[in-house]
Amino acid sequence: MYALVLNVEILMIIFQVKMKPTVASFSFVKIGEVTIVGFLLYINLNDRIFIKEVSRVSMSVLLILFLITLLLAMISGLIFLSASIPTQYIKIHMYIIVLPIIVGLIGLFTVNNPIIIGPFTLDKLAWLMGSFILILGFIIQKFCVRYLLGDKNYRQYFPLFTLITVFASVAWLSGDLRLMVLSWGATLLCLTLLIRVNRFWKVPHEAAKISAKLFIVGWLSLVIAVLLLFVSTGHWYIDAVAVDYSHLSFGLKLIIDLFIVFAVIIPAAQFPFQSWLIESVAAPTPVSAIMHAGIVNAGGIILTRFSPVFDNPIAITVLLFIASVSVLLGSGISLVHVDYKRQLVGSTMSQMGFMLVQCALGAYSAAIIHLVLHGVFKATLFLQSGSVVGRFNIPTPLTAKQSYSWIVLGRLLAIVIAFAFWFNSDHSAYELISALILAWSLMVSWNQLVAFSKSAMGKVIGIGMIVIVALVYIVTHHFFNYLLNTVHISVTHPPLLSSILSIGIIVFGSILSIWVARHRNSHTFAVLYLWLVKLGEAKSASIESHPNYLKKYL
């Protein structure tokens, strides 16, 4: 009997190693007078199904835990609204909002293939985005515990921060477009309420009104796009929609994709819809941090999820044009303004423009990496913005004439490295733009860290910093590519003329900036400078000469 069991176990191993799980075959082993039929075929054929079911059950349990912890976080935030709850309760709230982060990270590193459970699509991208926004929310709320202490509306900030992160994480886990739209709408609503928390000051009140109007337009655009998809295909899930989407007419596809474009460029503060982000600088710094780090980058996630249906060449061209122009205008705003928060607004506008360019060129994975790194980077800049005030004692760098040889060396290195990057790539339009931006970034970094440094040690440190940043970028890029390799993304490359247009706009802007920098006394420089200053300024209704609302604290 033991010999029989042992032979059966050996047979199982042979079957599992040699037999393809999708091919039906039998094996007969004769031991004495007993013929053992390879009935283990059933186990072998269904082992993958069994594993999938186990994975599905475990992921279902994880999803339930995730939703429960999100609910606990929401309840905890709402409890803090009560004046009868002591202020020290906020420490308990901090522990509670860590729970969904832990569950989300477990889901991120345990899920392999996409699993659909009810209205949720659980894949690496869903867990990554859900965990990312929750981690940002935790860091910002932790910062607010002391930063906002003493504010009359202290108790209102934490529930709204919590609701924003909860609804956003649910939106990115949603496979059902109805749940995604509702959750995204709730996120925008809570963000509007967060901007206008200080109801006694007219500036954030005006900013909230402007933001609300644009948010409604962007959200309704997404609603219309989803409704058109449902009416045309009869499905609410994007994967099911993609199956029948190819049968739709060109005109209907164009309309749907244009609505998707409007749905992503408005929250991304792209030209000419950047006003809401400019007006909102009056909000407290942590509010700006959550906007710039976790809300404006939603366009990259939406386009990635809608990639199976976002394939109309005209809509892609429109997105490329708007995003490319926004890259230049955002960069210009960040250069001419002296207000630190407005500089960050211009930077965000430019960065989100480049993220949308990546999406339009079909580089969705790169866009996801970009939005995550931008979120971490921009949240850090906002939360440490108070330290910028003391940065007035800056040493005088060398002049361009004194650093001429180092500048030339930096440009040559940048061109060689960018060409090597392009030569070893797949020669797509996105890779060409990446090579151009790489060359430009290397030139700027080299000039600031190496060429204009006075001491030899400063130059060595500058070169070392550039090398370290490059290595960190390479490691991070490969890590995220490995993390997202199981996410199904449909790639549609834009028309060649559209790619040339985008590259032309960016190159033109670069050449113009170089020319303007060399002709600062020209009429063109003055006009461009004043126009960019005006473009980055808030409307007069959102400007107050004196913060009269502070009288409430007397």
HELIX and SHEET records of a PDB file:
HELIX    1   1 TYR A    2  LYS A   18  1                                  17    
HELIX    2   2 LEU A   41  ILE A   79  1                                  39    
HELIX    3   3 TYR A   89  ILE A   96  1                                   8    
HELIX    4   4 LEU A   99  THR A  110  1                                  12    
HELIX    5   5 LYS A  124  TYR A  147  1                                  24    
HELIX    6   6 TYR A  154  LEU A  173  1                                  20    
HELIX    7   7 LEU A  177  ILE A  195  1                                  19    
HELIX    8   8 LYS A  202  THR A  233  1                                  32    
HELIX    9   9 ILE A  238  TYR A  245  1                                   8    
HELIX   10  10 PHE A  250  ILE A  265  1                                  16    
HELIX   11  11 SER A  275  GLU A  279  1                                   5    
HELIX   12  12 SER A  280  ALA A  282  5                                   3    
HELIX   13  13 THR A  285  ILE A  290  1                                   6    
HELIX   14  14 MET A  291  ILE A  295  3                                   5    
HELIX   15  15 ALA A  298  ARG A  305  1                                   8    
HELIX   16  16 PRO A  313  VAL A  336  1                                  24    
HELIX   17  17 TYR A  340  ALA A  360  1                                  21    
HELIX   18  18 TYR A  364  LEU A  383  1                                  20    
HELIX   19  19 SER A  385  GLY A  390  5                                   6    
HELIX   20  20 TYR A  404  PHE A  423  1                                  20    
HELIX   21  21 ALA A  429  TRP A  446  1                                  18    
HELIX   22  22 ASN A  447  ALA A  451  3                                   5    
HELIX   23  23 ALA A  456  LEU A  483  1                                  28    
HELIX   24  24 LEU A  496  ARG A  518  1                                  23    
HELIX   25  25 HIS A  523  LEU A  535  1                                  13    
HELIX   26  26 SER A  540  SER A  542  5                                   3    
HELIX   27  27 ASN A  548  TYR A  553  5                                   6    
SHEET    1   A 2 PHE A  28  ILE A  31  0                                        
SHEET    2   A 2 VAL A  34  VAL A  37 -1                                        
SHEET    1   B 2 ILE A 115  ILE A 117  0                                        
SHEET    2   B 2 PHE A 120  LEU A 122 -1                                        
END                                                                             
